[in-house]
Amino acid sequence: MTKLKLNCHEANHICDKNQYKEATLKEKIILTIHLMYCRACRKYTARNTKLTKLIKNPKVEALDNSAKSKLQQAFDAELSKQK
């Protein structure tokens, strides 16, 4: 007999697998059914999807090496003043 009802822990696990394209078609269908009636898991799925998108497309600019060096020197100078 096929299990069509999930608890939230199982649904969250399938949601995580789905984010990495590891969920089977059966798991996706069962998750979709669960999400129809479970508000908490819908929120979890939405947050998980948003986090995945942010990680895949970060809009972060890093300091170049000279700027990092200047920042480190300023930090070291302030730290030595505190001692």
Biopython code that builds the backbone (N, CA, C, O; Angstrom):
import numpy as np
from Bio.PDB.StructureBuilder import StructureBuilder

atoms = [
    (1, "MET", "N", (0.844, -1.190, 0.000)),
    (1, "MET", "CA", (0.000, 0.000, 0.000)),
    (1, "MET", "C", (0.888, 1.252, 0.000)),
    (1, "MET", "O", (1.895, 1.311, 0.706)),
    (2, "THR", "N", (0.511, 2.220, -0.778)),
    (2, "THR", "CA", (1.284, 3.440, -0.906)),
    (2, "THR", "C", (0.883, 4.431, 0.184)),
    (2, "THR", "O", (-0.302, 4.635, 0.449)),
    (3, "LYS", "N", (1.870, 5.032, 0.801)),
    (3, "LYS", "CA", (1.627, 6.011, 1.857)),
    (3, "LYS", "C", (1.463, 7.390, 1.206)),
    (3, "LYS", "O", (2.387, 7.892, 0.566)),
    (4, "LEU", "N", (0.286, 7.999, 1.372)),
    (4, "LEU", "CA", (0.027, 9.306, 0.776)),
    (4, "LEU", "C", (0.042, 10.433, 1.790)),
    (4, "LEU", "O", (0.020, 11.604, 1.410)),
    (5, "LYS", "N", (0.079, 10.108, 3.061)),
    (5, "LYS", "CA", (0.063, 11.144, 4.092)),
    (5, "LYS", "C", (1.440, 11.240, 4.736)),
    (5, "LYS", "O", (2.034, 10.234, 5.125)),
    (6, "LEU", "N", (1.928, 12.455, 4.840)),
    (6, "LEU", "CA", (3.241, 12.715, 5.432)),
    (6, "LEU", "C", (3.082, 13.480, 6.726)),
    (6, "LEU", "O", (2.112, 14.217, 6.900)),
    (7, "ASN", "N", (4.030, 13.311, 7.640)),
    (7, "ASN", "CA", (4.098, 14.242, 8.747)),
    (7, "ASN", "C", (5.000, 15.397, 8.287)),
    (7, "ASN", "O", (5.655, 15.293, 7.250)),
    (8, "CYS", "N", (5.033, 16.459, 9.030)),
    (8, "CYS", "CA", (5.766, 17.658, 8.595)),
    (8, "CYS", "C", (7.266, 17.404, 8.475)),
    (8, "CYS", "O", (7.918, 17.955, 7.587)),
    (9, "HIS", "N", (7.812, 16.585, 9.348)),
    (9, "HIS", "CA", (9.241, 16.280, 9.278)),
    (9, "HIS", "C", (9.581, 15.608, 7.950)),
    (9, "HIS", "O", (10.566, 15.964, 7.304)),
    (10, "GLU", "N", (8.769, 14.643, 7.549)),
    (10, "GLU", "CA", (8.990, 13.964, 6.273)),
    (10, "GLU", "C", (8.804, 14.921, 5.100)),
    (10, "GLU", "O", (9.560, 14.875, 4.129)),
    (11, "ALA", "N", (7.797, 15.789, 5.190)),
    (11, "ALA", "CA", (7.543, 16.759, 4.126)),
    (11, "ALA", "C", (8.726, 17.716, 3.970)),
    (11, "ALA", "O", (9.120, 18.041, 2.849)),
    (12, "ASN", "N", (9.283, 18.161, 5.077)),
    (12, "ASN", "CA", (10.434, 19.062, 5.010)),
    (12, "ASN", "C", (11.642, 18.359, 4.399)),
    (12, "ASN", "O", (12.412, 18.972, 3.659)),
    (13, "HIS", "N", (11.808, 17.077, 4.709)),
    (13, "HIS", "CA", (12.914, 16.309, 4.135)),
    (13, "HIS", "C", (12.749, 16.197, 2.610)),
    (13, "HIS", "O", (13.716, 16.356, 1.864)),
    (14, "ILE", "N", (11.540, 15.926, 2.163)),
    (14, "ILE", "CA", (11.295, 15.838, 0.716)),
    (14, "ILE", "C", (11.472, 17.206, 0.071)),
    (14, "ILE", "O", (11.983, 17.302, -1.045)),
    (15, "CYS", "N", (11.058, 18.257, 0.756)),
    (15, "CYS", "CA", (11.258, 19.619, 0.248)),
    (15, "CYS", "C", (12.743, 19.885, 0.035)),
    (15, "CYS", "O", (13.137, 20.438, -0.993)),
    (16, "ASP", "N", (13.558, 19.497, 0.993)),
    (16, "ASP", "CA", (15.008, 19.679, 0.874)),
    (16, "ASP", "C", (15.558, 18.881, -0.305)),
    (16, "ASP", "O", (16.379, 19.381, -1.073)),
    (17, "LYS", "N", (15.101, 17.637, -0.443)),
    (17, "LYS", "CA", (15.546, 16.807, -1.568)),
    (17, "LYS", "C", (15.128, 17.443, -2.897)),
    (17, "LYS", "O", (15.884, 17.421, -3.868)),
    (18, "ASN", "N", (13.940, 18.000, -2.930)),
    (18, "ASN", "CA", (13.432, 18.618, -4.149)),
    (18, "ASN", "C", (14.272, 19.823, -4.551)),
    (18, "ASN", "O", (14.465, 20.068, -5.742)),
    (19, "GLN", "N", (14.770, 20.571, -3.587)),
    (19, "GLN", "CA", (15.607, 21.737, -3.877)),
    (19, "GLN", "C", (16.883, 21.332, -4.613)),
    (19, "GLN", "O", (17.423, 22.107, -5.403)),
    (20, "TYR", "N", (17.359, 20.120, -4.351)),
    (20, "TYR", "CA", (18.589, 19.632, -4.978)),
    (20, "TYR", "C", (18.308, 18.632, -6.099)),
    (20, "TYR", "O", (19.191, 17.889, -6.526)),
    (21, "LYS", "N", (17.048, 18.633, -6.569)),
    (21, "LYS", "CA", (16.634, 17.775, -7.697)),
    (21, "LYS", "C", (16.834, 16.292, -7.396)),
    (21, "LYS", "O", (17.156, 15.516, -8.296)),
    (22, "GLU", "N", (16.645, 15.892, -6.139)),
    (22, "GLU", "CA", (16.829, 14.499, -5.741)),
    (22, "GLU", "C", (15.517, 13.806, -5.394)),
    (22, "GLU", "O", (15.521, 12.606, -5.121)),
    (23, "ALA", "N", (14.400, 14.520, -5.397)),
    (23, "ALA", "CA", (13.116, 13.927, -5.040)),
    (23, "ALA", "C", (12.533, 13.181, -6.241)),
    (23, "ALA", "O", (12.649, 13.624, -7.383)),
    (24, "THR", "N", (11.911, 12.050, -5.957)),
    (24, "THR", "CA", (11.265, 11.274, -7.014)),
    (24, "THR", "C", (9.923, 11.915, -7.365)),
    (24, "THR", "O", (9.428, 12.773, -6.634)),
    (25, "LEU", "N", (9.345, 11.498, -8.474)),
    (25, "LEU", "CA", (8.036, 12.016, -8.883)),
    (25, "LEU", "C", (6.991, 11.704, -7.816)),
    (25, "LEU", "O", (6.162, 12.554, -7.492)),
    (26, "LYS", "N", (7.026, 10.499, -7.273)),
    (26, "LYS", "CA", (6.088, 10.106, -6.211)),
    (26, "LYS", "C", (6.220, 11.030, -5.007)),
    (26, "LYS", "O", (5.216, 11.483, -4.460)),
    (27, "GLU", "N", (7.448, 11.309, -4.594)),
    (27, "GLU", "CA", (7.669, 12.201, -3.441)),
    (27, "GLU", "C", (7.159, 13.606, -3.735)),
    (27, "GLU", "O", (6.579, 14.249, -2.861)),
    (28, "LYS", "N", (7.370, 14.085, -4.952)),
    (28, "LYS", "CA", (6.889, 15.425, -5.320)),
    (28, "LYS", "C", (5.368, 15.499, -5.251)),
    (28, "LYS", "O", (4.810, 16.488, -4.776)),
    (29, "ILE", "N", (4.704, 14.455, -5.723)),
    (29, "ILE", "CA", (3.240, 14.436, -5.696)),
    (29, "ILE", "C", (2.731, 14.411, -4.263)),
    (29, "ILE", "O", (1.817, 15.156, -3.911)),
    (30, "ILE", "N", (3.322, 13.556, -3.437)),
    (30, "ILE", "CA", (2.902, 13.464, -2.032)),
    (30, "ILE", "C", (3.180, 14.786, -1.309)),
    (30, "ILE", "O", (2.375, 15.220, -0.485)),
    (31, "LEU", "N", (4.308, 15.425, -1.613)),
    (31, "LEU", "CA", (4.629, 16.719, -1.007)),
    (31, "LEU", "C", (3.600, 17.769, -1.422)),
    (31, "LEU", "O", (3.144, 18.555, -0.592)),
    (32, "THR", "N", (3.239, 17.784, -2.692)),
    (32, "THR", "CA", (2.251, 18.743, -3.183)),
    (32, "THR", "C", (0.923, 18.574, -2.449)),
    (32, "THR", "O", (0.284, 19.560, -2.081)),
    (33, "ILE", "N", (0.512, 17.333, -2.237)),
    (33, "ILE", "CA", (-0.726, 17.071, -1.487)),
    (33, "ILE", "C", (-0.590, 17.591, -0.061)),
    (33, "ILE", "O", (-1.511, 18.222, 0.457)),
    (34, "HIS", "N", (0.529, 17.337, 0.566)),
    (34, "HIS", "CA", (0.755, 17.800, 1.943)),
    (34, "HIS", "C", (0.721, 19.331, 2.008)),
    (34, "HIS", "O", (0.148, 19.906, 2.934)),
    (35, "LEU", "N", (1.333, 19.979, 1.025)),
    (35, "LEU", "CA", (1.393, 21.440, 1.036)),
    (35, "LEU", "C", (0.016, 22.089, 0.845)),
    (35, "LEU", "O", (-0.184, 23.247, 1.211)),
    (36, "MET", "N", (-0.916, 21.347, 0.279)),
    (36, "MET", "CA", (-2.274, 21.883, 0.090)),
    (36, "MET", "C", (-2.955, 22.175, 1.422)),
    (36, "MET", "O", (-3.744, 23.114, 1.530)),
    (37, "TYR", "N", (-2.647, 21.368, 2.438)),
    (37, "TYR", "CA", (-3.334, 21.556, 3.716)),
    (37, "TYR", "C", (-2.420, 21.978, 4.868)),
    (37, "TYR", "O", (-2.912, 22.231, 5.968)),
    (38, "CYS", "N", (-1.120, 22.061, 4.650)),
    (38, "CYS", "CA", (-0.218, 22.397, 5.753)),
    (38, "CYS", "C", (0.439, 23.764, 5.525)),
    (38, "CYS", "O", (1.348, 23.903, 4.707)),
    (39, "ARG", "N", (-0.026, 24.735, 6.241)),
    (39, "ARG", "CA", (0.483, 26.104, 6.104)),
    (39, "ARG", "C", (1.943, 26.212, 6.545)),
    (39, "ARG", "O", (2.735, 26.912, 5.913)),
    (40, "ALA", "N", (2.293, 25.528, 7.617)),
    (40, "ALA", "CA", (3.666, 25.603, 8.138)),
    (40, "ALA", "C", (4.664, 25.086, 7.105)),
    (40, "ALA", "O", (5.727, 25.678, 6.918)),
    (41, "CYS", "N", (4.332, 24.001, 6.444)),
    (41, "CYS", "CA", (5.246, 23.445, 5.446)),
    (41, "CYS", "C", (5.294, 24.305, 4.178)),
    (41, "CYS", "O", (6.323, 24.364, 3.504)),
    (42, "ARG", "N", (4.182, 24.969, 3.857)),
    (42, "ARG", "CA", (4.218, 25.909, 2.725)),
    (42, "ARG", "C", (5.192, 27.042, 3.018)),
    (42, "ARG", "O", (5.950, 27.460, 2.142)),
    (43, "LYS", "N", (5.170, 27.537, 4.257)),
    (43, "LYS", "CA", (6.112, 28.604, 4.645)),
    (43, "LYS", "C", (7.549, 28.091, 4.596)),
    (43, "LYS", "O", (8.445, 28.789, 4.121)),
    (44, "TYR", "N", (7.767, 26.869, 5.089)),
    (44, "TYR", "CA", (9.107, 26.282, 5.060)),
    (44, "TYR", "C", (9.597, 26.171, 3.622)),
    (44, "TYR", "O", (10.738, 26.519, 3.318)),
    (45, "THR", "N", (8.731, 25.687, 2.742)),
    (45, "THR", "CA", (9.091, 25.532, 1.333)),
    (45, "THR", "C", (9.418, 26.879, 0.704)),
    (45, "THR", "O", (10.387, 26.990, -0.046)),
    (46, "ALA", "N", (8.626, 27.901, 0.999)),
    (46, "ALA", "CA", (8.865, 29.234, 0.437)),
    (46, "ALA", "C", (10.210, 29.791, 0.916)),
    (46, "ALA", "O", (10.973, 30.346, 0.126)),
    (47, "ARG", "N", (10.494, 29.641, 2.210)),
    (47, "ARG", "CA", (11.776, 30.131, 2.742)),
    (47, "ARG", "C", (12.944, 29.343, 2.152)),
    (47, "ARG", "O", (13.987, 29.917, 1.839)),
    (48, "ASN", "N", (12.772, 28.049, 2.003)),
    (48, "ASN", "CA", (13.817, 27.193, 1.453)),
    (48, "ASN", "C", (14.109, 27.585, 0.003)),
    (48, "ASN", "O", (15.269, 27.661, -0.400)),
    (49, "THR", "N", (13.064, 27.831, -0.770)),
    (49, "THR", "CA", (13.217, 28.235, -2.166)),
    (49, "THR", "C", (13.932, 29.581, -2.254)),
    (49, "THR", "O", (14.823, 29.762, -3.084)),
    (50, "LYS", "N", (13.544, 30.517, -1.403)),
    (50, "LYS", "CA", (14.170, 31.840, -1.402)),
    (50, "LYS", "C", (15.658, 31.741, -1.048)),
    (50, "LYS", "O", (16.493, 32.387, -1.680)),
    (51, "LEU", "N", (15.979, 30.942, -0.053)),
    (51, "LEU", "CA", (17.368, 30.758, 0.357)),
    (51, "LEU", "C", (18.193, 30.144, -0.770)),
    (51, "LEU", "O", (19.316, 30.577, -1.027)),
    (52, "THR", "N", (17.646, 29.153, -1.430)),
    (52, "THR", "CA", (18.353, 28.512, -2.541)),
    (52, "THR", "C", (18.637, 29.513, -3.654)),
    (52, "THR", "O", (19.734, 29.522, -4.214)),
    (53, "LYS", "N", (17.654, 30.359, -3.982)),
    (53, "LYS", "CA", (17.856, 31.372, -5.028)),
    (53, "LYS", "C", (18.930, 32.378, -4.619)),
    (53, "LYS", "O", (19.745, 32.787, -5.445)),
    (54, "LEU", "N", (18.932, 32.774, -3.354)),
    (54, "LEU", "CA", (19.932, 33.730, -2.882)),
    (54, "LEU", "C", (21.341, 33.147, -2.941)),
    (54, "LEU", "O", (22.295, 33.850, -3.274)),
    (55, "ILE", "N", (21.465, 31.882, -2.623)),
    (55, "ILE", "CA", (22.774, 31.240, -2.637)),
    (55, "ILE", "C", (23.280, 31.056, -4.061)),
    (55, "ILE", "O", (24.470, 31.214, -4.330)),
    (56, "LYS", "N", (22.372, 30.722, -4.969)),
    (56, "LYS", "CA", (22.776, 30.495, -6.360)),
    (56, "LYS", "C", (23.154, 31.793, -7.071)),
    (56, "LYS", "O", (23.987, 31.780, -7.977)),
    (57, "ASN", "N", (22.554, 32.908, -6.671)),
    (57, "ASN", "CA", (22.811, 34.171, -7.337)),
    (57, "ASN", "C", (23.137, 35.267, -6.318)),
    (57, "ASN", "O", (22.362, 36.207, -6.138)),
    (58, "PRO", "N", (24.282, 35.139, -5.660)),
    (58, "PRO", "CA", (24.619, 36.151, -4.652)),
    (58, "PRO", "C", (25.016, 37.469, -5.316)),
    (58, "PRO", "O", (25.728, 37.492, -6.319)),
    (59, "LYS", "N", (24.543, 38.543, -4.739)),
    (59, "LYS", "CA", (24.909, 39.871, -5.233)),
    (59, "LYS", "C", (25.828, 40.515, -4.202)),
    (59, "LYS", "O", (25.495, 41.522, -3.578)),
    (60, "VAL", "N", (26.985, 39.902, -4.050)),
    (60, "VAL", "CA", (27.940, 40.333, -3.047)),
    (60, "VAL", "C", (29.216, 40.777, -3.750)),
    (60, "VAL", "O", (29.735, 40.081, -4.622)),
    (61, "GLU", "N", (29.702, 41.922, -3.365)),
    (61, "GLU", "CA", (30.968, 42.397, -3.895)),
    (61, "GLU", "C", (32.017, 42.287, -2.799)),
    (61, "GLU", "O", (31.805, 42.752, -1.679)),
    (62, "ALA", "N", (33.129, 41.681, -3.116)),
    (62, "ALA", "CA", (34.190, 41.485, -2.142)),
    (62, "ALA", "C", (35.235, 42.594, -2.273)),
    (62, "ALA", "O", (35.388, 43.206, -3.330)),
    (63, "LEU", "N", (35.938, 42.832, -1.188)),
    (63, "LEU", "CA", (37.036, 43.806, -1.209)),
    (63, "LEU", "C", (38.223, 43.222, -1.962)),
    (63, "LEU", "O", (38.482, 42.019, -1.908)),
    (64, "ASP", "N", (38.933, 44.088, -2.660)),
    (64, "ASP", "CA", (40.166, 43.616, -3.291)),
    (64, "ASP", "C", (41.248, 43.490, -2.218)),
    (64, "ASP", "O", (41.046, 43.921, -1.083)),
    (65, "ASN", "N", (42.378, 42.910, -2.565)),
    (65, "ASN", "CA", (43.425, 42.617, -1.572)),
    (65, "ASN", "C", (43.987, 43.869, -0.922)),
    (65, "ASN", "O", (44.276, 43.854, 0.275)),
    (66, "SER", "N", (44.153, 44.954, -1.673)),
    (66, "SER", "CA", (44.699, 46.179, -1.070)),
    (66, "SER", "C", (43.725, 46.764, -0.053)),
    (66, "SER", "O", (44.150, 47.247, 0.997)),
    (67, "ALA", "N", (42.444, 46.729, -0.341)),
    (67, "ALA", "CA", (41.451, 47.240, 0.605)),
    (67, "ALA", "C", (41.412, 46.357, 1.859)),
    (67, "ALA", "O", (41.277, 46.860, 2.974)),
    (68, "LYS", "N", (41.528, 45.054, 1.669)),
    (68, "LYS", "CA", (41.562, 44.142, 2.819)),
    (68, "LYS", "C", (42.778, 44.422, 3.692)),
    (68, "LYS", "O", (42.686, 44.411, 4.919)),
    (69, "SER", "N", (43.916, 44.672, 3.054)),
    (69, "SER", "CA", (45.149, 44.947, 3.786)),
    (69, "SER", "C", (45.015, 46.236, 4.603)),
    (69, "SER", "O", (45.407, 46.278, 5.768)),
    (70, "LYS", "N", (44.463, 47.281, 3.993)),
    (70, "LYS", "CA", (44.262, 48.552, 4.697)),
    (70, "LYS", "C", (43.314, 48.375, 5.880)),
    (70, "LYS", "O", (43.543, 48.922, 6.958)),
    (71, "LEU", "N", (42.263, 47.616, 5.670)),
    (71, "LEU", "CA", (41.305, 47.371, 6.737)),
    (71, "LEU", "C", (41.959, 46.602, 7.884)),
    (71, "LEU", "O", (41.731, 46.912, 9.054)),
    (72, "GLN", "N", (42.766, 45.605, 7.548)),
    (72, "GLN", "CA", (43.465, 44.825, 8.566)),
    (72, "GLN", "C", (44.434, 45.708, 9.353)),
    (72, "GLN", "O", (44.525, 45.590, 10.575)),
    (73, "GLN", "N", (45.155, 46.588, 8.664)),
    (73, "GLN", "CA", (46.089, 47.495, 9.346)),
    (73, "GLN", "C", (45.347, 48.432, 10.288)),
    (73, "GLN", "O", (45.799, 48.668, 11.409)),
    (74, "ALA", "N", (44.205, 48.972, 9.843)),
    (74, "ALA", "CA", (43.423, 49.863, 10.697)),
    (74, "ALA", "C", (42.897, 49.111, 11.917)),
    (74, "ALA", "O", (42.885, 49.643, 13.026)),
    (75, "PHE", "N", (42.466, 47.874, 11.703)),
    (75, "PHE", "CA", (41.977, 47.051, 12.804)),
    (75, "PHE", "C", (43.091, 46.780, 13.814)),
    (75, "PHE", "O", (42.897, 46.913, 15.022)),
    (76, "ASP", "N", (44.263, 46.399, 13.297)),
    (76, "ASP", "CA", (45.396, 46.116, 14.176)),
    (76, "ASP", "C", (45.810, 47.345, 14.971)),
    (76, "ASP", "O", (46.148, 47.242, 16.150)),
    (77, "ALA", "N", (45.783, 48.521, 14.320)),
    (77, "ALA", "CA", (46.144, 49.766, 15.003)),
    (77, "ALA", "C", (45.163, 50.061, 16.130)),
    (77, "ALA", "O", (45.577, 50.422, 17.232)),
    (78, "GLU", "N", (43.882, 49.913, 15.869)),
    (78, "GLU", "CA", (42.856, 50.157, 16.909)),
    (78, "GLU", "C", (42.973, 49.133, 18.031)),
    (78, "GLU", "O", (42.789, 49.465, 19.202)),
    (79, "LEU", "N", (43.274, 47.908, 17.678)),
    (79, "LEU", "CA", (43.406, 46.861, 18.683)),
    (79, "LEU", "C", (44.607, 47.137, 19.600)),
    (79, "LEU", "O", (44.533, 46.927, 20.811)),
    (80, "SER", "N", (45.690, 47.599, 19.019)),
    (80, "SER", "CA", (46.869, 47.901, 19.841)),
    (80, "SER", "C", (46.603, 49.086, 20.772)),
    (80, "SER", "O", (47.185, 49.144, 21.855)),
    (81, "LYS", "N", (45.756, 50.016, 20.392)),
    (81, "LYS", "CA", (45.410, 51.151, 21.250)),
    (81, "LYS", "C", (44.617, 50.677, 22.475)),
    (81, "LYS", "O", (44.720, 51.264, 23.552)),
    (82, "GLN", "N", (43.835, 49.624, 22.304)),
    (82, "GLN", "CA", (42.989, 49.128, 23.391)),
    (82, "GLN", "C", (43.764, 48.327, 24.428)),
    (82, "GLN", "O", (43.283, 48.136, 25.545)),
    (83, "LYS", "N", (44.954, 47.857, 24.075)),
    (83, "LYS", "CA", (45.730, 47.026, 25.003)),
    (83, "LYS", "C", (46.472, 47.828, 25.983)),
    (83, "LYS", "O", (47.171, 47.275, 26.831)),
]
sb = StructureBuilder()
sb.init_structure("model")
sb.init_model(0)
sb.init_chain("A")
sb.init_seg("    ")
for serial, (resi, resn, name, xyz) in enumerate(atoms, 1):
    if name == "N":
        sb.init_residue(resn, " ", resi, " ")
    sb.init_atom(name, np.array(xyz, "f"), 0.0, 1.0, " ", f" {name:<3s}", serial, name[0])
structure = sb.get_structure()
